[in-house]
Amino acid sequence: MAEPDGSGISARLWRLPGQLLLALINATAILAIVAAIVTLVAIARINHFAENKQLTWSKIGEEASRAFPPRERFAEHRKNCTVR
């Protein structure tokens, strides 16, 4: 005979689909959290990389502008752009 307290096999089988759904929801939530963390880390790394590149190109531009005074730069530009 079935046990009256609801802890028998039949009652446990009836609760199984609900428990499975709850487990799937929990797994989905965990995966969404992990994906969000990975996305934040990737964005931080990309921003850091872009800042390094921007700083490098800014330094190159500063060094180039110090190496050639403006008149010499324009004269060099005119010499390179003349049609031959």
Secondary structure, 3 states (H helix, E strand, C coil): CCCCCCCCHHHHHHHHHHHHHHHHHHHHHHHHHHHHHHHHHHHHHHHHHHHHHHHHHHHHHHHHHHHCCHHHHHHHHHHHHCCC
